[in-house]
Amino acid sequence: MTGPTFAIFYTVLGIPIARIAETRNRPYIIGDPLGALAGMRWAGRSPTPTAGARPSWSPGAR
């Protein structure tokens, strides 16, 4: 994100988060989005590695 996109994103989310920061515990303000991101990454993970990919430590790897 660069330029105008970043400016709009920062403005739209920055002001409400700053208002919340005045009343809530700041570690939760940081931890909640990180937890949500971890959950989204976990939910979107692939059950197997990329098709055809083999980890370098596997017995058949060269």
C-alpha positions as CSV (number, residue, x, y, z in Angstrom):
1,M,0.0,0.0,0.0
2,T,1.4,3.3,-1.0
3,G,0.4,6.8,-1.8
4,P,-3.3,7.8,-1.6
5,T,-4.4,4.2,-0.7
6,F,-2.2,4.3,2.4
7,A,-3.4,7.8,3.4
8,I,-7.1,6.8,3.1
9,F,-6.5,3.5,4.9
10,Y,-4.6,5.2,7.7
11,T,-7.2,7.9,8.2
12,V,-10.2,5.6,8.1
13,L,-8.8,3.2,10.6
14,G,-6.4,5.5,12.6
15,I,-9.1,7.8,14.1
16,P,-11.4,5.0,15.4
17,I,-8.5,3.0,16.8
18,A,-7.1,6.2,18.6
19,R,-10.5,6.7,20.2
20,I,-10.6,3.1,21.3
21,A,-7.1,3.4,22.7
22,E,-8.3,6.1,25.1
23,T,-10.7,3.8,26.8
24,R,-9.3,0.2,26.4
25,N,-6.2,-1.6,27.4
26,R,-3.6,-0.9,24.7
27,P,-2.1,-4.5,24.7
28,Y,-5.6,-5.7,23.7
29,I,-5.8,-3.2,20.9
30,I,-2.6,-4.7,19.5
31,G,-3.3,-8.3,20.4
32,D,-6.9,-8.6,19.1
33,P,-6.0,-7.8,15.5
34,L,-2.9,-10.0,15.6
35,G,-5.1,-12.9,16.9
36,A,-7.6,-12.2,14.2
37,L,-4.8,-12.3,11.6
38,A,-3.5,-15.5,13.0
39,G,-7.0,-17.0,12.9
40,M,-7.5,-16.0,9.3
41,R,-4.1,-17.4,8.3
42,W,-4.9,-20.6,10.1
43,A,-8.3,-20.9,8.4
44,G,-6.8,-20.3,5.0
45,R,-3.9,-22.7,5.3
46,S,-3.5,-25.5,2.9
47,P,-3.8,-29.0,4.4
48,T,-0.8,-30.2,2.3
49,P,2.2,-28.4,0.9
50,T,2.1,-26.9,-2.5
51,A,1.3,-29.6,-5.1
52,G,4.5,-31.3,-6.2
53,A,6.6,-29.5,-3.7
54,R,8.8,-31.5,-1.4
55,P,10.6,-30.1,1.7
56,S,14.4,-30.1,1.4
57,W,14.7,-32.4,4.4
58,S,12.5,-35.2,2.9
59,P,14.2,-38.5,2.1
60,G,13.5,-38.2,-1.6
61,A,15.0,-34.7,-2.0
62,R,18.2,-34.2,-3.9
